[in-house]
Amino acid sequence: MNRVRVKICGVRSLEEAEAATECGADALGFNFWPKSPRYITSEAAHDIIAALPPFVASVGVFVNEELKAIEAVASDLGLAAVQLHGDESPEFCASLLVRKTIKAVRVSEGFEPQSIKLYPVDMILLDTGSPGRYGGTGKTFDWGLAAECARLGPIILAGGLTPENVVEAITTVRPAAVDVCSGVETEPGRKDLDKLRNFMLAVADANTFLQREKHGASNR
């Protein structure tokens, strides 16, 4: 498998964006849901995105937003991808005209891994299900279910990831990428730069482990 990539979600300032990219983040998430404590206006996000290095992807996060509104923001900001984090249907996902689409699926009681195949998107993000919440819970879910999903196709693992548990999460699930938000914050909507750096170091350790495992298997 390739290196597990990292998306830092809920970025709200240039300082946070610069710290994340300096640490090696592959993508930054900008939350355009007004009810979120991590909400950012498209105007503020524009200024941050304009300052990003060319190899860092910008991802817009939307919750139950109108189709045309999503497409307009994606076009205006030149987003690399749109992340649908609400109750969007497979049909809604299919009709969205953007470069790349990520669908967040909340894992709760009764979740069936095969259900992710219903969504015609570029990638599935798995997050912890919580009544009335659309992400940012700070809680993990059964990584065994996530591992089953990862065998069906590339996934992004989210939900309660921290510098302390991300190595175990990666080596258990083998996702294509991980997404962190509350696990690197001092409070909702404010990133802790030390936690952010420690998270990236932990992911690097996990990637080193996976590469050594891969090379060991190829030499047997």
Secondary structure as the mmCIF struct_conf table of DSSP 4:
data_model
#
loop_
_struct_conf.conf_type_id
_struct_conf.id
_struct_conf.beg_label_comp_id
_struct_conf.beg_label_asym_id
_struct_conf.beg_label_seq_id
_struct_conf.end_label_comp_id
_struct_conf.end_label_asym_id
_struct_conf.end_label_seq_id
HELX_LH_PP_P HELX_LH_PP_P1 ARG A 3 VAL A 4
STRN STRN1 ARG A 5 CYS A 9
BEND BEND1 SER A 13 SER A 13
HELX_RH_AL_P HELX_RH_AL_P1 LEU A 14 GLU A 22
TURN_TY1_P TURN_TY1_P1 CYS A 23 GLY A 24
BEND BEND2 ASP A 26 ASP A 26
STRN STRN2 ALA A 27 ASN A 31
TURN_TY1_P TURN_TY1_P2 PRO A 34 LYS A 35
BEND BEND3 SER A 36 SER A 36
TURN_TY1_P TURN_TY1_P3 PRO A 37 ARG A 38
STRN STRN3 TYR A 39 TYR A 39
HELX_RH_AL_P HELX_RH_AL_P2 SER A 42 ALA A 50
TURN_TY1_P TURN_TY1_P4 ALA A 51 ALA A 51
BEND BEND4 LEU A 52 LEU A 52
TURN_TY1_P TURN_TY1_P5 PRO A 54 PHE A 55
BEND BEND5 VAL A 56 VAL A 56
STRN STRN4 ALA A 57 PHE A 62
BEND BEND6 VAL A 63 ASN A 64
HELX_RH_AL_P HELX_RH_AL_P3 LEU A 67 LEU A 77
TURN_TY1_P TURN_TY1_P6 GLY A 78 GLY A 78
BEND BEND7 ALA A 80 ALA A 80
STRN STRN5 ALA A 81 LEU A 84
BEND BEND8 GLY A 86 ASP A 87
HELX_RH_AL_P HELX_RH_AL_P4 PRO A 90 SER A 95
BEND BEND9 VAL A 98 ARG A 99
STRN STRN6 THR A 101 VAL A 107
TURN_TY1_P TURN_TY1_P7 GLU A 109 GLY A 110
HELX_RH_3T_P HELX_RH_3T_P1 PRO A 113 LEU A 118
BEND BEND10 VAL A 121 ASP A 122
STRN STRN7 MET A 123 THR A 128
TURN_TY1_P TURN_TY1_P8 PRO A 131 GLY A 132
BEND BEND11 GLY A 135 GLY A 135
HELX_RH_AL_P HELX_RH_AL_P5 TRP A 143 ALA A 150
TURN_TY1_P TURN_TY1_P9 ARG A 151 LEU A 152
BEND BEND12 GLY A 153 GLY A 153
STRN STRN8 ILE A 155 LEU A 157
BEND BEND13 GLY A 159 GLY A 160
TURN_TY1_P TURN_TY1_P10 PRO A 163 ASN A 165
HELX_RH_AL_P HELX_RH_AL_P6 VAL A 166 VAL A 173
BEND BEND14 ALA A 176 ALA A 176
STRN STRN9 ALA A 177 VAL A 180
BEND BEND15 CYS A 181 CYS A 181
HELX_RH_3T_P HELX_RH_3T_P2 SER A 182 VAL A 184
STRN STRN10 GLU A 185 GLU A 187
TURN_TY1_P TURN_TY1_P11 PRO A 188 GLY A 189
STRN STRN11 ARG A 190 LYS A 191
HELX_RH_AL_P HELX_RH_AL_P7 LEU A 193 SER A 218
TURN_TY1_P TURN_TY1_P12 ASN A 219 ASN A 219
#
